[in-house]
Amino acid sequence: MFPNGAKSRGSDHEIVILLHLVQMVRVVRKISDAVLAESLGVGFADVAQISSEDFKPSIEQLCRLFRAVGMETEGIFEPSLEQPGKLALAADGFGNAIERGLVILNEEGEEEAVRERAGRRSRRKGA
């Protein structure tokens, strides 16, 4: 993924992309503002801020968001070597997150498509 075996450690662009991934997973899993707020232990205003284009989460906030939408964090986040007590994006964390996110999006999308087809068949039978 990166030239010469270089590994990413969480650039601003990667954080924004991972936040968008979390938002997409939230949509396909139909996680409401209320459920997200409860899961994160925050109010509705905080959820609105999280959903805004201007929100730039810390690694810790991003990790909490991953958990709140039911995404695994192992192999994505790890303790920071430079800042004890903080998290960092694991060396392969960005790629792992994208890979897992795509699996979720594809599975959820396929389940939705199956439900839609079943609904169309039942409506045709009833017509």
Phi, psi and omega in degrees: 000318179248145182297147176055031177072012180295142180246145180273151178234021173104059176293164178304320180295319179294320179299316180297317179297318180292325175297317177296324177298314178301317180296322178293317178298319178301317181295311183291333177271000177054049179272116184286165175302318182298315180294317179296316180300316180295316181298322181273346183070038181231174178269175180297326179297322178293322178295320177298320179295317179300324182279351182280156179293339184275349184288126176237098185286154168284169177299320180297316178296319179297319178298317177298321178295318177305310181296321183297331179261009175082023178266142176293149179244348180296132181082359178250313179244150178209163177299139180286134176281329183277331184230091180305139181087355179250166175257159174223161173286129179298159183308318178256015187298317181298310179298318178299316181297314180298315180300311180293321179298318179296323177299314179299311182299319179292318180294312181296319179297320179293319178299319179296319180296321179295317178297319179298314180298318179297319178297319179295318180297317182291326177292323179294320180294324181282345184279000000 
